[in-house]
């Protein structure tokens, strides 16, 4: 892969070992503006950014002028001889279906405020897309980025051809301890629930594809291999960064919905905190979504709160106004971010 590409007066290339501090300054600018848009708080400790600069320089030395290291891509933009932007990409395939496109997740895209409107952001995404196509070796690849709702870059992504395919809401976790009326109760999944979860999975896959989200497998047949893999996943021990399944059962103990909950620790340069996410909502289509979403959300809030997370993100939602999105809104979720995608 070429180490340097030119887009007018913008040069896009791998970082040089001498540029760790310059890239760390961009990261600090990124976290500062994200905090202003409602993102997680970044540290103000200069020592953290000094350590980050050293790690970035060490990473550049290992790369030796190449932007790709394993599945990770790191590019910087240079204008007028200075580093003024950067982007990361994480290349992967989500699923087992060979027809599912590879995904290149766009991460940490930032162009310094002093150098915007010169095409650096577009150039970084264009070069990242070119590299992703090469990494896919002729297979389909989709570019995907998460953008906070209050981030003005929503307009930028739309201009360069990205379209929203998935939405995220967020809510606080404290105070969600009241008992809920009605016949539906949420609990942690058991290995015996694997078949019921597998039977619900096609509704999730169909919803994703219907929204244009191509990162995941199409609906697939339920077979013994799939059920066995789910049972093993549910039964395995769970660590601090692991996820586990939550189900909703009715009065007859029949599983009517499930979702995945993960609670993890944010590392520097964020202020160290706990982050909780509830996603992969799969609901019985014959029932009112709100009656199933509410116990899922309240259970996840309690679990997240007990794990030290002040907020809960509700991911993988349908568009605003859709039945799942509306159910999350009624449960107390507020718009927070969206996933935008395009084929490079």
Buried (B, 14 or more C-beta within 10 A) or exposed (E): EEEEBEBEEBBBBBBBBEBBBBBBBBBBBBBEBBBEBBBEBBBEEEEBBEBBBEEBBEBBBEBEEBBBBEEBBBBBBBBEEEBBBBBBBBBEBBBEEEEBBBBBBBBBBBBBEEBEEBBBBBBBBBBBBBBBBEBBEEEEBBBBBBBBBBBEBBEBBEEBBBEBBBBBBBBBBEEBEEEEEEEBBBEBBEBEBBBBBBBBBBBBBEBBBEBEBBBBBBBBEBEEEBBEEBBEBBEEEEEEEEBBBBBBBBEEEEBBBBBBBBBBBBEBBBBEBBBBBBBBBBBBEEBEBBBBBBBBBBBBBBBBBEBEBEBBBBBBBBBEEBBBBBBBBEBBBEBBBBBBBBEB
